[in-house]
Amino acid sequence: CRLNDPNSDWAVLSFDPSIIWEKNTFFYPTNAASNTERFRPANEHQGGVAFEAMFAERDGLPTRIIRELKDNEPSDVQAEIMIEGFIEPRYITRVYINDLTKIRDLDSIKSIVQQNPTSKFYHYSDLFYPRHDYKHLR
């Protein structure tokens, strides 16, 4: 979507890990909208087993070792963690911005900072490009 609309501002948000145990959380080892995931009962996407499944070897993909995945990288680039309901700004720990010169809505950024003074803003463009193992997934 970002590449289809280059005039839009995008950010990557980092959240306090406590959100996982403080909110109703669902773990998907691949895209949550895929047929393999969306028809499974919601409770199969919760808890430690569902979380660990995000890092298990995946059929049809090269091994984690071949792709040189770190322990904190899910096996599938489309793995998702979904949080039910509203996410309060206090959970936002960092906001990463790709291009400082394109940020037009500074009022929104000021609002986030006012609501959560511990949030930090960073310019880190690497987060806006494919993951390092992308070459293995084409």
N, CA, C and O atoms as CSV, one atom per row, in Angstrom:
chain,resi,resn,atom,element,x,y,z
A,1,CYS,N,N,0.827,-1.204,0.000
A,1,CYS,CA,C,0.000,0.000,0.000
A,1,CYS,C,C,0.863,1.256,0.000
A,1,CYS,O,O,0.559,2.234,-0.683
A,2,ARG,N,N,1.945,1.214,0.777
A,2,ARG,CA,C,2.816,2.394,0.862
A,2,ARG,C,C,3.399,2.741,-0.497
A,2,ARG,O,O,3.471,3.914,-0.863
A,3,LEU,N,N,3.815,1.724,-1.247
A,3,LEU,CA,C,4.414,1.964,-2.557
A,3,LEU,C,C,3.384,2.449,-3.571
A,3,LEU,O,O,3.729,3.182,-4.498
A,4,ASN,N,N,2.113,2.046,-3.403
A,4,ASN,CA,C,1.063,2.480,-4.312
A,4,ASN,C,C,0.650,3.925,-4.089
A,4,ASN,O,O,0.079,4.545,-4.986
A,5,ASP,N,N,0.926,4.471,-2.921
A,5,ASP,CA,C,0.563,5.847,-2.613
A,5,ASP,C,C,1.757,6.567,-1.987
A,5,ASP,O,O,1.783,6.782,-0.776
A,6,PRO,N,N,2.748,6.940,-2.807
A,6,PRO,CA,C,3.978,7.528,-2.272
A,6,PRO,C,C,3.781,8.891,-1.615
A,6,PRO,O,O,4.697,9.388,-0.958
A,7,ASN,N,N,2.619,9.502,-1.774
A,7,ASN,CA,C,2.368,10.803,-1.150
A,7,ASN,C,C,1.849,10.688,0.274
A,7,ASN,O,O,1.704,11.699,0.962
A,8,SER,N,N,1.571,9.482,0.723
A,8,SER,CA,C,1.068,9.278,2.075
A,8,SER,C,C,2.217,9.188,3.066
A,8,SER,O,O,3.315,8.747,2.727
A,9,ASP,N,N,1.948,9.612,4.288
A,9,ASP,CA,C,2.910,9.473,5.374
A,9,ASP,C,C,2.697,8.125,6.044
A,9,ASP,O,O,1.562,7.731,6.308
A,10,TRP,N,N,3.784,7.420,6.317
A,10,TRP,CA,C,3.717,6.125,6.974
A,10,TRP,C,C,4.648,6.118,8.169
A,10,TRP,O,O,5.660,6.818,8.186
A,11,ALA,N,N,4.303,5.328,9.161
A,11,ALA,CA,C,5.146,5.153,10.337
A,11,ALA,C,C,5.054,3.698,10.773
A,11,ALA,O,O,4.060,3.022,10.508
A,12,VAL,N,N,6.094,3.225,11.440
A,12,VAL,CA,C,6.100,1.907,12.054
A,12,VAL,C,C,6.082,2.147,13.553
A,12,VAL,O,O,6.893,2.908,14.081
A,13,LEU,N,N,5.155,1.492,14.232
A,13,LEU,CA,C,5.021,1.674,15.672
A,13,LEU,C,C,5.625,0.496,16.418
A,13,LEU,O,O,5.496,-0.652,15.993
A,14,SER,N,N,6.280,0.785,17.522
A,14,SER,CA,C,6.813,-0.230,18.411
A,14,SER,C,C,6.008,-0.138,19.712
A,14,SER,O,O,5.745,0.955,20.214
A,15,PHE,N,N,5.622,-1.299,20.250
A,15,PHE,CA,C,4.767,-1.321,21.429
A,15,PHE,C,C,5.475,-1.942,22.619
A,15,PHE,O,O,6.349,-2.795,22.463
A,16,ASP,N,N,5.089,-1.507,23.803
A,16,ASP,CA,C,5.577,-2.110,25.030
A,16,ASP,C,C,5.136,-3.577,25.040
A,16,ASP,O,O,3.963,-3.861,24.797
A,17,PRO,N,N,6.050,-4.513,25.316
A,17,PRO,CA,C,5.679,-5.937,25.283
A,17,PRO,C,C,4.549,-6.301,26.253
A,17,PRO,O,O,3.876,-7.311,26.052
A,18,SER,N,N,4.332,-5.508,27.285
A,18,SER,CA,C,3.274,-5.819,28.251
A,18,SER,C,C,1.898,-5.861,27.608
A,18,SER,O,O,0.973,-6.454,28.163
A,19,ILE,N,N,1.752,-5.241,26.448
A,19,ILE,CA,C,0.469,-5.257,25.755
A,19,ILE,C,C,0.026,-6.693,25.473
A,19,ILE,O,O,-1.171,-6.974,25.419
A,20,ILE,N,N,0.988,-7.601,25.292
A,20,ILE,CA,C,0.677,-8.994,24.957
A,20,ILE,C,C,-0.074,-9.689,26.092
A,20,ILE,O,O,-1.002,-10.454,25.832
A,21,TRP,N,N,0.308,-9.440,27.337
A,21,TRP,CA,C,-0.383,-10.115,28.433
A,21,TRP,C,C,-1.453,-9.247,29.085
A,21,TRP,O,O,-2.257,-9.752,29.869
A,22,GLU,N,N,-1.479,-7.955,28.779
A,22,GLU,CA,C,-2.498,-7.079,29.352
A,22,GLU,C,C,-3.750,-6.956,28.479
A,22,GLU,O,O,-4.806,-6.548,28.961
A,23,LYS,N,N,-3.633,-7.305,27.213
A,23,LYS,CA,C,-4.759,-7.210,26.273
A,23,LYS,C,C,-5.095,-8.590,25.723
A,23,LYS,O,O,-4.307,-9.529,25.835
A,24,ASN,N,N,-6.274,-8.694,25.129
A,24,ASN,CA,C,-6.663,-9.935,24.458
A,24,ASN,C,C,-5.881,-10.014,23.150
A,24,ASN,O,O,-6.112,-9.221,22.238
A,25,THR,N,N,-4.957,-10.969,23.058
A,25,THR,CA,C,-3.974,-11.025,21.975
A,25,THR,C,C,-4.106,-12.312,21.168
A,25,THR,O,O,-4.368,-13.386,21.710
A,26,PHE,N,N,-3.916,-12.173,19.853
A,26,PHE,CA,C,-3.990,-13.310,18.933
A,26,PHE,C,C,-2.691,-13.385,18.131
A,26,PHE,O,O,-2.197,-12.367,17.647
A,27,PHE,N,N,-2.143,-14.585,17.992
A,27,PHE,CA,C,-0.887,-14.804,17.294
A,27,PHE,C,C,-1.149,-15.621,16.025
A,27,PHE,O,O,-1.759,-16.688,16.084
A,28,TYR,N,N,-0.695,-15.123,14.900
A,28,TYR,CA,C,-0.894,-15.777,13.612
A,28,TYR,C,C,0.467,-16.097,12.999
A,28,TYR,O,O,1.278,-15.189,12.816
A,29,PRO,N,N,0.741,-17.362,12.678
A,29,PRO,CA,C,2.036,-17.725,12.107
A,29,PRO,C,C,2.215,-17.249,10.671
A,29,PRO,O,O,3.330,-17.253,10.150
A,30,THR,N,N,1.119,-16.837,10.026
A,30,THR,CA,C,1.145,-16.279,8.677
A,30,THR,C,C,0.037,-15.231,8.606
A,30,THR,O,O,-0.545,-14.881,9.633
A,31,ASN,N,N,-0.254,-14.740,7.438
A,31,ASN,CA,C,-1.260,-13.707,7.255
A,31,ASN,C,C,-2.602,-14.130,7.860
A,31,ASN,O,O,-3.134,-15.187,7.520
A,32,ALA,N,N,-3.140,-13.307,8.751
A,32,ALA,CA,C,-4.387,-13.638,9.446
A,32,ALA,C,C,-5.569,-13.770,8.491
A,32,ALA,O,O,-6.543,-14.450,8.812
A,33,ALA,N,N,-5.502,-13.138,7.333
A,33,ALA,CA,C,-6.593,-13.201,6.361
A,33,ALA,C,C,-6.489,-14.413,5.437
A,33,ALA,O,O,-7.376,-14.644,4.615
A,34,SER,N,N,-5.416,-15.183,5.566
A,34,SER,CA,C,-5.257,-16.359,4.694
A,34,SER,C,C,-6.307,-17.412,5.036
A,34,SER,O,O,-6.805,-17.455,6.162
A,35,ASN,N,N,-6.640,-18.255,4.071
A,35,ASN,CA,C,-7.639,-19.303,4.294
A,35,ASN,C,C,-7.223,-20.277,5.385
A,35,ASN,O,O,-8.073,-20.825,6.087
A,36,THR,N,N,-5.920,-20.496,5.533
A,36,THR,CA,C,-5.471,-21.431,6.568
A,36,THR,C,C,-5.674,-20.877,7.969
A,36,THR,O,O,-5.769,-21.652,8.921
A,37,GLU,N,N,-5.742,-19.576,8.123
A,37,GLU,CA,C,-5.851,-18.972,9.454
A,37,GLU,C,C,-7.247,-18.447,9.779
A,37,GLU,O,O,-7.718,-18.624,10.903
A,38,ARG,N,N,-7.901,-17.825,8.850
A,38,ARG,CA,C,-9.153,-17.129,9.191
A,38,ARG,C,C,-10.301,-18.057,9.542
A,38,ARG,O,O,-11.263,-17.626,10.177
A,39,PHE,N,N,-10.225,-19.323,9.145
A,39,PHE,CA,C,-11.306,-20.247,9.469
A,39,PHE,C,C,-11.013,-21.094,10.709
A,39,PHE,O,O,-11.840,-21.913,11.110
A,40,ARG,N,N,-9.851,-20.903,11.309
A,40,ARG,CA,C,-9.529,-21.611,12.547
A,40,ARG,C,C,-10.192,-20.894,13.722
A,40,ARG,O,O,-10.345,-19.673,13.678
A,41,PRO,N,N,-10.585,-21.613,14.761
A,41,PRO,CA,C,-11.190,-20.956,15.933
A,41,PRO,C,C,-10.217,-19.955,16.562
A,41,PRO,O,O,-9.009,-20.187,16.602
A,42,ALA,N,N,-10.756,-18.856,17.045
A,42,ALA,CA,C,-9.927,-17.779,17.618
A,42,ALA,C,C,-9.041,-18.279,18.746
A,42,ALA,O,O,-7.900,-17.834,18.871
A,43,ASN,N,N,-9.543,-19.202,19.578
A,43,ASN,CA,C,-8.734,-19.658,20.714
A,43,ASN,C,C,-7.469,-20.403,20.281
A,43,ASN,O,O,-6.533,-20.530,21.070
A,44,GLU,N,N,-7.427,-20.894,19.050
A,44,GLU,CA,C,-6.212,-21.545,18.546
A,44,GLU,C,C,-5.106,-20.532,18.258
A,44,GLU,O,O,-3.960,-20.916,18.027
A,45,HIS,N,N,-5.439,-19.261,18.271
A,45,HIS,CA,C,-4.467,-18.189,18.017
A,45,HIS,C,C,-4.033,-17.496,19.304
A,45,HIS,O,O,-3.408,-16.436,19.264
A,46,GLN,N,N,-4.363,-18.091,20.431
A,46,GLN,CA,C,-4.022,-17.464,21.706
A,46,GLN,C,C,-3.115,-18.357,22.532
A,46,GLN,O,O,-3.116,-19.578,22.374
A,47,GLY,N,N,-2.339,-17.740,23.414
A,47,GLY,CA,C,-1.499,-18.474,24.352
A,47,GLY,C,C,-0.103,-18.778,23.829
A,47,GLY,O,O,0.267,-18.424,22.710
A,48,GLY,N,N,0.648,-19.445,24.682
A,48,GLY,CA,C,2.052,-19.731,24.401
A,48,GLY,C,C,2.290,-20.605,23.188
A,48,GLY,O,O,3.241,-20.376,22.440
A,49,VAL,N,N,1.442,-21.608,22.975
A,49,VAL,CA,C,1.624,-22.499,21.826
A,49,VAL,C,C,1.450,-21.711,20.532
A,49,VAL,O,O,2.219,-21.886,19.587
A,50,ALA,N,N,0.441,-20.845,20.489
A,50,ALA,CA,C,0.209,-20.028,19.286
A,50,ALA,C,C,1.368,-19.055,19.069
A,50,ALA,O,O,1.778,-18.821,17.932
A,51,PHE,N,N,1.893,-18.492,20.149
A,51,PHE,CA,C,3.034,-17.579,20.030
A,51,PHE,C,C,4.252,-18.319,19.472
A,51,PHE,O,O,4.899,-17.834,18.544
A,52,GLU,N,N,4.560,-19.471,20.022
A,52,GLU,CA,C,5.719,-20.242,19.568
A,52,GLU,C,C,5.575,-20.697,18.119
A,52,GLU,O,O,6.574,-20.844,17.415
A,53,ALA,N,N,4.345,-20.920,17.669
A,53,ALA,CA,C,4.109,-21.341,16.283
A,53,ALA,C,C,4.579,-20.284,15.290
A,53,ALA,O,O,4.871,-20.601,14.137
A,54,MET,N,N,4.653,-19.036,15.727
A,54,MET,CA,C,5.125,-17.964,14.850
A,54,MET,C,C,6.602,-18.136,14.499
A,54,MET,O,O,7.080,-17.575,13.513
A,55,PHE,N,N,7.319,-18.910,15.306
A,55,PHE,CA,C,8.764,-19.073,15.124
A,55,PHE,C,C,9.152,-20.497,14.716
A,55,PHE,O,O,10.336,-20.816,14.614
A,56,ALA,N,N,8.163,-21.337,14.486
A,56,ALA,CA,C,8.424,-22.725,14.077
A,56,ALA,C,C,8.745,-22.780,12.589
A,56,ALA,O,O,8.406,-21.870,11.832
A,57,GLU,N,N,9.398,-23.853,12.187
A,57,GLU,CA,C,9.653,-24.056,10.756
A,57,GLU,C,C,8.320,-24.115,10.021
A,57,GLU,O,O,7.333,-24.610,10.566
A,58,ARG,N,N,8.282,-23.618,8.798
A,58,ARG,CA,C,7.045,-23.565,8.021
A,58,ARG,C,C,7.189,-24.411,6.762
A,58,ARG,O,O,8.179,-24.305,6.037
A,59,ASP,N,N,6.198,-25.245,6.517
A,59,ASP,CA,C,6.189,-26.034,5.285
A,59,ASP,C,C,6.193,-25.093,4.087
A,59,ASP,O,O,5.497,-24.078,4.077
A,60,GLY,N,N,6.981,-25.441,3.085
A,60,GLY,CA,C,7.024,-24.638,1.865
A,60,GLY,C,C,8.008,-23.482,1.912
A,60,GLY,O,O,8.181,-22.785,0.912
A,61,LEU,N,N,8.660,-23.262,3.052
A,61,LEU,CA,C,9.658,-22.192,3.168
A,61,LEU,C,C,11.016,-22.807,3.474
A,61,LEU,O,O,11.092,-23.853,4.119
A,62,PRO,N,N,12.095,-22.161,3.016
A,62,PRO,CA,C,13.423,-22.633,3.426
A,62,PRO,C,C,13.545,-22.574,4.953
A,62,PRO,O,O,12.815,-21.829,5.606
A,63,THR,N,N,14.450,-23.346,5.507
A,63,THR,CA,C,14.594,-23.388,6.962
A,63,THR,C,C,15.007,-22.022,7.512
A,63,THR,O,O,15.495,-21.159,6.783
A,64,ARG,N,N,14.801,-21.857,8.797
A,64,ARG,CA,C,15.193,-20.614,9.479
A,64,ARG,C,C,16.709,-20.413,9.381
A,64,ARG,O,O,17.184,-19.284,9.252
A,65,ILE,N,N,17.462,-21.512,9.442
A,65,ILE,CA,C,18.929,-21.410,9.365
A,65,ILE,C,C,19.352,-20.907,7.989
A,65,ILE,O,O,20.193,-20.014,7.886
A,66,ILE,N,N,18.776,-21.471,6.941
A,66,ILE,CA,C,19.118,-21.029,5.581
A,66,ILE,C,C,18.806,-19.551,5.403
A,66,ILE,O,O,19.563,-18.824,4.759
A,67,ARG,N,N,17.691,-19.107,5.973
A,67,ARG,CA,C,17.293,-17.696,5.831
A,67,ARG,C,C,17.966,-16.786,6.848
A,67,ARG,O,O,17.761,-15.572,6.838
A,68,GLU,N,N,18.777,-17.383,7.734
A,68,GLU,CA,C,19.532,-16.634,8.735
A,68,GLU,C,C,18.617,-15.776,9.608
A,68,GLU,O,O,18.898,-14.605,9.863
A,69,LEU,N,N,17.517,-16.383,10.061
A,69,LEU,CA,C,16.585,-15.654,10.914
A,69,LEU,C,C,17.102,-15.593,12.340
A,69,LEU,O,O,17.649,-16.563,12.864
A,70,LYS,N,N,16.918,-14.441,12.952
A,70,LYS,CA,C,17.257,-14.272,14.365
A,70,LYS,C,C,16.136,-14.891,15.199
A,70,LYS,O,O,15.032,-15.120,14.705
A,71,ASP,N,N,16.435,-15.154,16.460
A,71,ASP,CA,C,15.442,-15.773,17.340
A,71,ASP,C,C,14.167,-14.939,17.473
A,71,ASP,O,O,13.090,-15.485,17.716
A,72,ASN,N,N,14.287,-13.618,17.315
A,72,ASN,CA,C,13.116,-12.748,17.484
A,72,ASN,C,C,12.384,-12.460,16.164
A,72,ASN,O,O,11.482,-11.622,16.134
A,73,GLU,N,N,12.757,-13.138,15.082
A,73,GLU,CA,C,12.097,-12.933,13.797
A,73,GLU,C,C,11.156,-14.099,13.507
A,73,GLU,O,O,11.585,-15.253,13.512
A,74,PRO,N,N,9.872,-13.812,13.252
A,74,PRO,CA,C,8.939,-14.898,12.919
A,74,PRO,C,C,9.372,-15.616,11.647
A,74,PRO,O,O,10.059,-15.042,10.803
A,75,SER,N,N,8.967,-16.866,11.518
A,75,SER,CA,C,9.361,-17.670,10.362
A,75,SER,C,C,8.749,-17.164,9.067
A,75,SER,O,O,9.355,-17.303,8.004
A,76,ASP,N,N,7.572,-16.587,9.134
A,76,ASP,CA,C,6.877,-16.077,7.955
A,76,ASP,C,C,6.844,-14.548,8.034
A,76,ASP,O,O,6.476,-13.985,9.065
A,77,VAL,N,N,7.225,-13.888,6.955
A,77,VAL,CA,C,7.233,-12.414,6.959
A,77,VAL,C,C,5.831,-11.838,7.141
A,77,VAL,O,O,5.685,-10.665,7.484
A,78,GLN,N,N,4.799,-12.651,6.916
A,78,GLN,CA,C,3.430,-12.164,7.080
A,78,GLN,C,C,2.818,-12.559,8.425
A,78,GLN,O,O,1.618,-12.373,8.628
A,79,ALA,N,N,3.614,-13.094,9.338
A,79,ALA,CA,C,3.112,-13.420,10.678
A,79,ALA,C,C,2.572,-12.142,11.324
A,79,ALA,O,O,3.075,-11.044,11.087
A,80,GLU,N,N,1.543,-12.316,12.139
A,80,GLU,CA,C,0.898,-11.142,12.742
A,80,GLU,C,C,0.563,-11.383,14.206
A,80,GLU,O,O,0.243,-12.499,14.616
A,81,ILE,N,N,0.644,-10.317,14.977
A,81,ILE,CA,C,0.087,-10.292,16.325
A,81,ILE,C,C,-1.033,-9.273,16.277
A,81,ILE,O,O,-0.826,-8.120,15.899
A,82,MET,N,N,-2.224,-9.710,16.664
A,82,MET,CA,C,-3.373,-8.808,16.651
A,82,MET,C,C,-3.848,-8.585,18.081
A,82,MET,O,O,-3.916,-9.512,18.888
A,83,ILE,N,N,-4.172,-7.340,18.367
A,83,ILE,CA,C,-4.673,-6.950,19.675
A,83,ILE,C,C,-6.137,-6.564,19.513
A,83,ILE,O,O,-6.483,-5.754,18.653
A,84,GLU,N,N,-6.986,-7.144,20.340
A,84,GLU,CA,C,-8.413,-6.834,20.264
A,84,GLU,C,C,-8.710,-5.504,20.957
A,84,GLU,O,O,-8.203,-5.222,22.043
A,85,GLY,N,N,-9.532,-4.707,20.310
A,85,GLY,CA,C,-9.979,-3.457,20.923
A,85,GLY,C,C,-9.052,-2.288,20.675
A,85,GLY,O,O,-8.243,-2.301,19.747
A,86,PHE,N,N,-9.177,-1.294,21.502
A,86,PHE,CA,C,-8.436,-0.041,21.394
A,86,PHE,C,C,-7.056,-0.187,22.034
A,86,PHE,O,O,-6.925,-0.786,23.101
A,87,ILE,N,N,-6.035,0.356,21.388
A,87,ILE,CA,C,-4.686,0.365,21.956
A,87,ILE,C,C,-4.393,1.779,22.435
A,87,ILE,O,O,-4.299,2.710,21.634
A,88,GLU,N,N,-4.251,1.931,23.732
A,88,GLU,CA,C,-3.984,3.235,24.321
A,88,GLU,C,C,-2.585,3.716,23.936
A,88,GLU,O,O,-1.661,2.911,23.820
A,89,PRO,N,N,-2.426,5.029,23.736
A,89,PRO,CA,C,-1.115,5.581,23.354
A,89,PRO,C,C,0.009,5.236,24.325
A,89,PRO,O,O,1.176,5.242,23.935
A,90,ARG,N,N,-0.317,4.935,25.583
A,90,ARG,CA,C,0.737,4.619,26.564
A,90,ARG,C,C,1.534,3.377,26.177
A,90,ARG,O,O,2.662,3.194,26.635
A,91,TYR,N,N,0.951,2.524,25.332
A,91,TYR,CA,C,1.655,1.321,24.888
A,91,TYR,C,C,2.662,1.615,23.773
A,91,TYR,O,O,3.549,0.800,23.522
A,92,ILE,N,N,2.541,2.747,23.110
A,92,ILE,CA,C,3.457,3.084,22.017
A,92,ILE,C,C,4.783,3.538,22.608
A,92,ILE,O,O,4.838,4.532,23.331
A,93,THR,N,N,5.847,2.811,22.300
A,93,THR,CA,C,7.160,3.169,22.841
A,93,THR,C,C,8.019,3.917,21.829
A,93,THR,O,O,8.817,4.778,22.197
A,94,ARG,N,N,7.851,3.586,20.559
A,94,ARG,CA,C,8.650,4.235,19.518
A,94,ARG,C,C,7.813,4.404,18.263
A,94,ARG,O,O,6.939,3.592,17.958
A,95,VAL,N,N,8.104,5.477,17.545
A,95,VAL,CA,C,7.489,5.720,16.244
A,95,VAL,C,C,8.633,5.915,15.264
A,95,VAL,O,O,9.447,6.825,15.419
A,96,TYR,N,N,8.690,5.059,14.258
A,96,TYR,CA,C,9.746,5.132,13.248
A,96,TYR,C,C,9.178,5.768,11.987
A,96,TYR,O,O,8.120,5.378,11.492
A,97,ILE,N,N,9.901,6.747,11.487
A,97,ILE,CA,C,9.480,7.491,10.305
A,97,ILE,C,C,10.513,7.274,9.209
A,97,ILE,O,O,11.717,7.303,9.463
A,98,ASN,N,N,10.034,7.056,7.987
A,98,ASN,CA,C,10.914,6.766,6.870
A,98,ASN,C,C,11.596,8.012,6.328
A,98,ASN,O,O,12.812,8.017,6.132
A,99,ASP,N,N,10.845,9.045,6.090
A,99,ASP,CA,C,11.380,10.225,5.417
A,99,ASP,C,C,10.956,11.474,6.179
A,99,ASP,O,O,9.799,11.887,6.100
A,100,LEU,N,N,11.862,12.063,6.900
A,100,LEU,CA,C,11.538,13.228,7.723
A,100,LEU,C,C,10.967,14.386,6.918
A,100,LEU,O,O,10.160,15.161,7.432
A,101,THR,N,N,11.371,14.509,5.679
A,101,THR,CA,C,10.922,15.654,4.881
A,101,THR,C,C,9.471,15.501,4.426
A,101,THR,O,O,8.861,16.475,3.985
A,102,LYS,N,N,8.907,14.289,4.527
A,102,LYS,CA,C,7.543,14.062,4.055
A,102,LYS,C,C,6.497,14.143,5.159
A,102,LYS,O,O,5.305,14.027,4.874
A,103,ILE,N,N,6.901,14.334,6.398
A,103,ILE,CA,C,5.938,14.348,7.495
A,103,ILE,C,C,5.187,15.679,7.476
A,103,ILE,O,O,5.742,16.738,7.768
A,104,ARG,N,N,3.915,15.587,7.124
A,104,ARG,CA,C,3.078,16.780,7.021
A,104,ARG,C,C,2.194,16.974,8.248
A,104,ARG,O,O,1.818,18.103,8.565
A,105,ASP,N,N,1.861,15.895,8.936
A,105,ASP,CA,C,0.897,15.975,10.016
A,105,ASP,C,C,1.610,16.006,11.373
A,105,ASP,O,O,1.477,15.082,12.176
A,106,LEU,N,N,2.359,17.069,11.612
A,106,LEU,CA,C,3.116,17.189,12.859
A,106,LEU,C,C,2.202,17.314,14.066
A,106,LEU,O,O,2.604,16.958,15.174
A,107,ASP,N,N,0.975,17.811,13.882
A,107,ASP,CA,C,0.043,17.921,15.000
A,107,ASP,C,C,-0.291,16.550,15.581
A,107,ASP,O,O,-0.434,16.409,16.795
A,108,SER,N,N,-0.415,15.543,14.721
A,108,SER,CA,C,-0.697,14.187,15.209
A,108,SER,C,C,0.477,13.672,16.030
A,108,SER,O,O,0.281,13.039,17.067
A,109,ILE,N,N,1.696,13.940,15.571
A,109,ILE,CA,C,2.878,13.511,16.313
A,109,ILE,C,C,2.927,14.221,17.665
A,109,ILE,O,O,3.199,13.592,18.687
A,110,LYS,N,N,2.666,15.521,17.672
A,110,LYS,CA,C,2.649,16.269,18.938
A,110,LYS,C,C,1.601,15.702,19.890
A,110,LYS,O,O,1.831,15.621,21.096
A,111,SER,N,N,0.462,15.315,19.352
A,111,SER,CA,C,-0.612,14.761,20.174
A,111,SER,C,C,-0.178,13.449,20.823
A,111,SER,O,O,-0.446,13.229,22.004
A,112,ILE,N,N,0.487,12.577,20.068
A,112,ILE,CA,C,0.968,11.308,20.622
A,112,ILE,C,C,1.968,11.572,21.740
A,112,ILE,O,O,1.912,10.927,22.787
A,113,VAL,N,N,2.882,12.514,21.528
A,113,VAL,CA,C,3.892,12.838,22.535
A,113,VAL,C,C,3.233,13.405,23.787
A,113,VAL,O,O,3.638,13.081,24.904
A,114,GLN,N,N,2.224,14.247,23.608
A,114,GLN,CA,C,1.542,14.822,24.769
A,114,GLN,C,C,0.796,13.748,25.558
A,114,GLN,O,O,0.752,13.799,26.787
A,115,GLN,N,N,0.214,12.784,24.861
A,115,GLN,CA,C,-0.513,11.714,25.536
A,115,GLN,C,C,0.420,10.704,26.180
A,115,GLN,O,O,0.067,10.062,27.170
A,116,ASN,N,N,1.605,10.567,25.617
A,116,ASN,CA,C,2.559,9.590,26.121
A,116,ASN,C,C,3.971,10.150,25.972
A,116,ASN,O,O,4.645,9.879,24.978
A,117,PRO,N,N,4.420,10.928,26.955
A,117,PRO,CA,C,5.741,11.576,26.843
A,117,PRO,C,C,6.915,10.608,26.731
A,117,PRO,O,O,8.017,11.022,26.370
A,118,THR,N,N,6.701,9.324,27.033
A,118,THR,CA,C,7.815,8.364,26.912
A,118,THR,C,C,7.992,7.856,25.487
A,118,THR,O,O,8.989,7.199,25.188
A,119,SER,N,N,7.035,8.152,24.599
A,119,SER,CA,C,7.188,7.748,23.193
A,119,SER,C,C,8.360,8.498,22.577
A,119,SER,O,O,8.556,9.688,22.824
A,120,LYS,N,N,9.123,7.790,21.783
A,120,LYS,CA,C,10.269,8.386,21.097
A,120,LYS,C,C,10.068,8.267,19.598
A,120,LYS,O,O,9.509,7.282,19.116
A,121,PHE,N,N,10.520,9.263,18.868
A,121,PHE,CA,C,10.416,9.263,17.411
A,121,PHE,C,C,11.806,9.094,16.819
A,121,PHE,O,O,12.771,9.717,17.262
A,122,TYR,N,N,11.886,8.239,15.807
A,122,TYR,CA,C,13.158,7.932,15.174
A,122,TYR,C,C,13.005,7.945,13.661
A,122,TYR,O,O,11.941,7.640,13.123
A,123,HIS,N,N,14.075,8.300,12.998
A,123,HIS,CA,C,14.144,8.156,11.547
A,123,HIS,C,C,14.949,6.898,11.285
A,123,HIS,O,O,16.148,6.848,11.559
A,124,TYR,N,N,14.274,5.866,10.745
A,124,TYR,CA,C,14.945,4.587,10.509
A,124,TYR,C,C,14.316,3.949,9.281
A,124,TYR,O,O,13.342,3.204,9.392
A,125,SER,N,N,14.865,4.236,8.127
A,125,SER,CA,C,14.249,3.815,6.872
A,125,SER,C,C,14.338,2.313,6.608
A,125,SER,O,O,13.567,1.800,5.797
A,126,ASP,N,N,15.252,1.587,7.264
A,126,ASP,CA,C,15.376,0.145,7.026
A,126,ASP,C,C,14.073,-0.610,7.304
A,126,ASP,O,O,13.819,-1.648,6.692
A,127,LEU,N,N,13.255,-0.105,8.211
A,127,LEU,CA,C,12.004,-0.782,8.554
A,127,LEU,C,C,10.961,-0.701,7.447
A,127,LEU,O,O,9.928,-1.365,7.529
A,128,PHE,N,N,11.207,0.082,6.435
A,128,PHE,CA,C,10.236,0.295,5.366
A,128,PHE,C,C,10.572,-0.490,4.101
A,128,PHE,O,O,10.013,-0.237,3.034
A,129,TYR,N,N,11.473,-1.426,4.231
A,129,TYR,CA,C,11.887,-2.232,3.088
A,129,TYR,C,C,11.743,-3.709,3.435
A,129,TYR,O,O,11.595,-4.044,4.611
A,130,PRO,N,N,11.780,-4.597,2.452
A,130,PRO,CA,C,11.598,-6.029,2.740
A,130,PRO,C,C,12.624,-6.550,3.753
A,130,PRO,O,O,13.735,-6.034,3.869
A,131,ARG,N,N,12.216,-7.568,4.462
A,131,ARG,CA,C,13.086,-8.201,5.449
A,131,ARG,C,C,14.274,-8.843,4.748
A,131,ARG,O,O,14.191,-9.178,3.567
A,132,HIS,N,N,15.375,-9.016,5.464
A,132,HIS,CA,C,16.638,-9.507,4.885
A,132,HIS,C,C,16.510,-10.856,4.194
A,132,HIS,O,O,17.307,-11.150,3.303
A,133,ASP,N,N,15.539,-11.694,4.567
A,133,ASP,CA,C,15.414,-13.014,3.942
A,133,ASP,C,C,14.459,-13.005,2.745
A,133,ASP,O,O,14.079,-14.067,2.251
A,134,TYR,N,N,14.079,-11.843,2.285
A,134,TYR,CA,C,13.138,-11.723,1.177
A,134,TYR,C,C,13.588,-12.486,-0.062
A,134,TYR,O,O,12.763,-13.052,-0.780
A,135,LYS,N,N,14.903,-12.503,-0.315
A,135,LYS,CA,C,15.426,-13.178,-1.516
A,135,LYS,C,C,15.078,-14.669,-1.539
A,135,LYS,O,O,14.990,-15.265,-2.612
A,136,HIS,N,N,14.878,-15.275,-0.363
A,136,HIS,CA,C,14.528,-16.684,-0.283
A,136,HIS,C,C,13.040,-16.941,-0.500
A,136,HIS,O,O,12.624,-18.085,-0.680
A,137,LEU,N,N,12.251,-15.889,-0.481
A,137,LEU,CA,C,10.799,-16.050,-0.491
A,137,LEU,C,C,10.146,-15.736,-1.828
A,137,LEU,O,O,8.929,-15.868,-1.957
A,138,ARG,N,N,10.908,-15.331,-2.810
A,138,ARG,CA,C,10.318,-14.994,-4.117
A,138,ARG,C,C,9.981,-16.213,-4.914
A,138,ARG,O,O,9.479,-16.100,-6.032
